[in-house]
Structures are given as C-alpha cells and as structure tokens.
Amino acid sequence: MFITSINHLHNYTHLHSGFEKAGQFLARSDLAALVDGWHEIDGDELFAIVSACEGKGRAARLEAHRCYIDVQFCLLGKDVIGFRPLAQGSIAEVAYDEALDVIFLRSLSASESV
C-alpha cells in the first residue's frame, strides 16, 4: 500500500508493470468526460471503473484483493482514502469471493484509526 500524488506515480512503476499504463490513463486530458462504468486499458489485466459520485470517506466499505491492485484516484473534490493491513485484526464482513477477487471487511468504528 502506498499513497502518493499522480505526479509521483512514476516513482513506483518498477513495482508493477501496470503502474506505467495506469499513470498514462490517469494523465489523459479527457478523464472528466468519461462516462461511468468499465474502461479497458489493457484488457482484463488493466482497466478503470469510472464513478462520478460523492466520496464516502470513512463510511466507505473496506475491501481487499488478492490478485488485482486498486488504484484509487479522486479527480474532483475531496475524499478520504485509508487502509488497514489485513494482519492487524481486520474482520471479514463478507467472505472472500475468488471470482470477483474481493473480500469486504468490517468498517472501522469512529474510535479506530486507519
């Protein structure tokens, strides 16, 4: 997990071959004009799911993946993006779904930190 500015994504391209293409996609001048939904970047290996909506902040459903890597990008406005290592007591709310490569975790309470 790392949190960075889009301007610094190039520093992480050595970690995974998809980061360079993801950065190129995010550098497009027409991002705000894309319709909501699935956008292919490199087949099923690299794609974007565009969603024009208000951020959910701490109310967002926590999730984790075993195969795919999420790159969260807030184009307009502000959102709160956090993480919690699975090894630090994360409790599954919905069991891991191998077909969707996702596990949903119990949300943090107001007294817990990300």
C-alpha positions in Angstrom: 0.0 0.0 0.0 1.3 3.4 -0.8 -0.4 6.8 -1.1 1.0 9.3 -3.4 0.2 12.1 -5.9 -0.4 11.4 -9.5 2.7 13.5 -10.1 4.8 10.9 -8.3 3.3 7.6 -9.7 6.3 7.3 -12.0 8.4 6.5 -8.9 6.5 3.3 -8.4 6.4 1.9 -12.0 9.2 -0.6 -11.1 6.9 -2.3 -8.6 4.4 -3.5 -11.2 4.2 -3.4 -14.9 0.6 -1.9 -14.8 1.5 1.3 -13.0 3.0 3.0 -16.1 -0.1 2.3 -18.2 -2.3 3.3 -15.3 -0.4 6.6 -15.0 -0.8 7.2 -18.7 -4.6 6.6 -18.4 -4.8 9.0 -15.4 -2.9 11.7 -17.3 -5.5 11.8 -20.0 -6.9 15.2 -20.6 -10.5 13.9 -21.0 -10.9 12.0 -17.7 -13.7 14.2 -16.6 -15.7 13.5 -19.8 -15.6 9.7 -19.4 -18.9 8.0 -18.8 -19.4 6.0 -15.6 -18.5 2.3 -16.0 -15.8 0.0 -17.1 -13.0 1.3 -19.4 -10.4 -1.1 -20.9 -6.8 0.0 -20.6 -5.0 -3.4 -21.2 -7.8 -6.0 -21.5 -8.8 -7.8 -18.3 -5.4 -7.2 -16.9 -5.8 -3.4 -16.5 -9.0 -1.5 -16.6 -10.6 1.5 -14.9 -14.0 1.7 -13.3 -15.2 5.3 -13.5 -17.7 6.5 -11.0 -18.8 10.1 -10.8 -20.1 10.4 -7.3 -19.6 12.0 -3.9 -16.8 10.2 -1.9 -17.9 8.1 1.0 -14.9 8.8 3.2 -14.9 6.7 6.4 -18.3 5.4 5.5 -16.9 3.5 2.5 -17.0 -0.3 2.6 -13.5 -1.6 3.3 -12.2 -4.1 0.8 -9.1 -6.1 -0.1 -7.9 -8.0 -3.1 -5.5 -10.9 -3.6 -5.0 -10.7 -7.4 -5.9 -7.2 -8.5 -4.4 -3.9 -7.4 -6.7 -1.0 -6.7 -5.5 2.5 -7.8 -7.9 5.0 -6.3 -8.0 8.4 -7.9 -10.2 11.3 -6.9 -10.4 13.7 -9.9 -12.7 16.4 -8.4 -13.4 17.3 -4.9 -12.0 15.5 -1.9 -12.3 12.1 -0.4 -10.7 10.2 2.5 -8.8 7.1 1.4 -7.2 4.9 4.1 -6.0 1.4 4.6 -5.7 -1.2 7.2 -3.3 -4.2 6.9 -5.2 -7.5 7.0 -2.8 -8.7 9.6 -3.9 -6.0 12.1 -7.2 -7.6 13.1 -9.3 -7.0 10.1 -12.5 -9.0 10.3 -14.3 -10.2 7.2 -17.8 -8.9 6.9 -18.3 -10.9 3.6 -16.1 -13.9 2.8 -13.5 -13.7 0.1 -15.1 -14.2 -3.4 -12.4 -15.7 -5.6 -14.4 -15.0 -8.8 -14.6 -11.3 -8.0 -11.2 -11.2 -6.2 -12.7 -9.2 -3.3 -13.2 -9.6 0.5 -15.3 -7.0 2.3 -14.1 -6.1 5.8 -15.8 -4.8 8.9 -15.8 -1.0 8.8 -13.8 0.9 11.4 -15.6 2.5 14.3 -15.2 6.2 15.0 -12.7 5.4 17.7 -10.5 3.3 15.4 -7.9 4.8 13.1 -6.8 4.0 9.6 
